[in-house]
Amino acid sequence: MAGAGVTEKVFSEAEVRKIAIRIEGAEKADVNECVGSWEEEMEVKTITKKCRGVISKSRTRGTGNGTIKATMHVQQDLFADMRGMQQEELKDGIIAYGTKSLHPKFCITALVLDEDDNKKYKAYPNCTIQSAMSRKVENGGEEIVESDMEIKVMPDENGYGLYEAVESDLTDETLKKDWLESFKPEMAVATTA
């Protein structure tokens, strides 16, 4: 069978099984298993050198910036926390959105599966909601609409906006166990002896 060896080495992202969101300052992330769709795009910057008006050299590098577009059902408290809706001046149980709603930074991690249920771990350590709050209710509808979110990915202190590892390549068992709920960039950095 031609090409079978190649396809066995390819990790094709088929399903986002879980995502976890840890608001800056929290120890553990809120894990969500109700993801409808997930789309990521990481940005690049290209620098060119011209000689007499003709490009003679071109180099492209990642910027660490990007965008995630996601649809999912989100717990009410997390929905409010991601949009800065928890206001100390309000009575217990009341949240609000307005000029005092500063969208906080947060870390997103994801457990992604391929078509054979092999696992990949992903982390975006420095994110914030960049889209306006938008919700839709369809009275009498047969399906409850998921929340749409556009999330800005920014580079962390190491210059990376995205970390990922296929489970079979990851030898650190503690990192595998802690990735989803408590990923921090320093966990991915190799220690020198």
C-alpha positions as CSV (number, residue, x, y, z in Angstrom):
1,M,0.0,0.0,0.0
2,A,1.7,3.2,-1.2
3,G,2.1,6.0,1.3
4,A,0.9,4.0,4.3
5,G,4.2,4.7,6.2
6,V,3.8,8.4,5.7
7,T,0.2,8.6,7.0
8,E,1.1,6.7,10.1
9,K,3.6,9.5,11.0
10,V,1.1,12.3,10.4
11,F,-0.9,13.6,13.3
12,S,-4.1,14.9,11.7
13,E,-6.1,16.9,14.2
14,A,-9.6,15.5,14.1
15,E,-11.3,16.5,17.4
16,V,-10.8,18.9,20.2
17,R,-11.9,16.7,23.1
18,K,-11.2,19.1,26.0
19,I,-10.1,22.7,26.4
20,A,-9.2,24.3,29.7
21,I,-9.1,28.0,30.5
22,R,-7.0,29.3,33.5
23,I,-7.6,33.0,34.2
24,E,-4.3,34.7,35.2
25,G,-3.7,34.2,38.9
26,A,-5.7,31.0,39.2
27,E,-4.0,27.7,40.1
28,K,-6.2,25.4,38.1
29,A,-8.0,25.7,34.9
30,D,-11.7,25.2,34.2
31,V,-12.0,22.2,31.9
32,N,-14.6,22.2,29.2
33,E,-15.6,19.1,27.2
34,C,-18.4,20.8,25.2
35,V,-16.5,22.3,22.2
36,G,-18.3,22.8,18.9
37,S,-15.5,24.1,16.7
38,W,-12.0,25.3,17.0
39,E,-9.9,27.2,14.5
40,E,-6.4,28.6,15.1
41,E,-4.2,30.8,13.0
42,M,-0.7,31.9,14.0
43,E,0.8,34.9,12.4
44,V,4.1,35.3,10.5
45,K,6.3,38.2,9.5
46,T,8.2,38.1,6.3
47,I,11.3,40.3,5.7
48,T,12.7,40.7,2.2
49,K,15.9,41.9,0.7
50,K,15.9,43.5,-2.7
51,C,18.6,44.0,-5.2
52,R,17.8,46.5,-8.0
53,G,14.1,46.1,-7.3
54,V,14.0,42.3,-7.4
55,I,13.6,40.2,-4.2
56,S,16.9,38.4,-3.7
57,K,16.2,37.0,-0.3
58,S,13.1,36.4,1.8
59,R,12.9,35.1,5.4
60,T,9.7,34.3,7.3
61,R,9.4,33.9,11.1
62,G,6.6,33.3,13.5
63,T,5.5,36.3,15.6
64,G,4.0,34.3,18.5
65,N,0.7,36.2,17.8
66,G,-2.4,34.5,16.5
67,T,-6.1,34.1,16.7
68,I,-8.4,31.3,17.9
69,K,-12.0,31.2,16.8
70,A,-14.1,28.9,19.0
71,T,-17.6,27.9,19.6
72,M,-18.5,26.1,22.8
73,H,-20.8,26.0,25.8
74,V,-19.1,27.9,28.6
75,Q,-19.9,27.8,32.4
76,Q,-21.5,31.1,33.5
77,D,-18.8,32.0,36.0
78,L,-16.0,31.4,33.4
79,F,-17.9,33.3,30.8
80,A,-18.1,36.3,33.1
81,D,-14.5,36.0,34.3
82,M,-13.2,35.9,30.7
83,R,-14.9,39.2,30.0
84,G,-14.2,41.1,33.3
85,M,-17.8,41.0,34.4
86,Q,-17.2,40.3,38.1
87,Q,-17.4,43.7,39.8
88,E,-16.6,44.1,43.5
89,E,-19.0,47.0,43.8
90,L,-22.0,44.9,42.9
91,K,-24.1,42.8,45.2
92,D,-23.5,39.1,45.4
93,G,-24.8,37.2,42.4
94,I,-24.8,40.3,40.1
95,I,-22.4,40.7,37.2
96,A,-22.1,43.5,34.7
97,Y,-20.4,44.4,31.4
98,G,-19.3,47.9,30.5
99,T,-16.5,50.4,30.8
100,K,-15.1,48.7,33.9
101,S,-14.9,45.3,32.1
102,L,-11.3,44.7,31.4
103,H,-10.8,41.4,29.6
104,P,-8.1,39.5,31.6
105,K,-5.2,37.4,30.3
106,F,-5.6,33.7,30.5
107,C,-4.0,30.4,29.4
108,I,-5.8,28.0,27.2
109,T,-4.8,24.4,26.9
110,A,-6.4,21.7,24.7
111,L,-6.5,18.0,24.4
112,V,-6.7,17.1,20.7
113,L,-7.3,13.7,19.1
114,D,-6.5,12.4,15.7
115,E,-8.6,9.9,13.8
116,D,-7.2,7.0,15.8
117,D,-7.7,8.7,19.2
118,N,-4.0,9.5,19.6
119,K,-3.5,12.5,21.8
120,K,-1.9,15.9,21.3
121,Y,-1.5,18.5,24.0
122,K,-1.7,22.2,23.0
123,A,-1.1,25.4,25.1
124,Y,-1.6,29.0,24.4
125,P,-0.2,30.7,27.6
126,N,-1.0,34.3,26.9
127,C,-4.5,35.0,25.6
128,T,-7.4,37.4,25.9
129,I,-10.9,37.7,24.5
130,Q,-10.7,40.2,21.6
131,S,-14.3,40.0,20.3
132,A,-17.3,41.8,21.6
133,M,-19.7,40.0,23.8
134,S,-22.3,38.4,21.6
135,R,-25.1,36.0,22.4
136,K,-28.0,34.6,20.4
137,V,-31.2,33.0,21.6
138,E,-33.6,31.3,19.3
139,N,-37.0,30.8,20.9
140,G,-38.5,27.5,19.9
141,G,-35.2,26.4,18.4
142,E,-34.2,22.8,18.5
143,E,-30.6,23.4,19.4
144,I,-29.1,25.7,22.1
145,V,-26.6,28.0,20.4
146,E,-23.0,27.8,21.5
147,S,-21.0,30.9,22.5
148,D,-18.7,32.3,19.7
149,M,-15.4,33.6,20.9
150,E,-12.5,35.2,19.1
151,I,-9.4,35.0,21.2
152,K,-6.2,36.9,20.7
153,V,-3.0,34.8,21.2
154,M,0.1,36.7,22.2
155,P,3.7,35.5,22.8
156,D,4.7,34.7,26.4
157,E,7.9,35.6,28.1
158,N,9.7,33.0,26.0
159,G,8.4,34.5,22.7
160,Y,6.0,31.6,22.1
161,G,2.2,31.9,21.6
162,L,1.7,28.1,21.1
163,Y,3.2,25.0,22.6
164,E,2.2,21.5,21.5
165,A,3.3,17.9,22.0
166,V,2.0,14.6,20.7
167,E,1.5,12.4,23.7
168,S,3.8,9.6,22.3
169,D,6.7,12.1,22.0
170,L,6.3,13.5,25.5
171,T,8.4,11.6,28.0
172,D,7.7,13.8,31.1
173,E,4.8,12.0,32.8
174,T,4.2,14.9,35.3
175,L,3.9,17.3,32.3
176,K,1.3,15.0,30.7
177,K,-0.7,14.9,33.9
178,D,-0.5,18.6,34.6
179,W,-0.7,20.0,31.1
180,L,-4.5,20.5,30.8
181,E,-5.2,22.1,34.2
182,S,-2.0,23.9,35.2
183,F,0.3,24.5,32.2
184,K,2.9,27.2,32.6
185,P,5.6,28.0,30.0
186,E,8.4,27.1,32.4
187,M,7.1,23.5,32.4
188,A,8.0,23.2,28.6
189,V,11.5,24.7,28.9
190,A,14.4,22.1,29.0
191,T,16.5,22.4,32.1
192,T,20.3,22.5,31.7
193,A,22.5,20.5,34.0
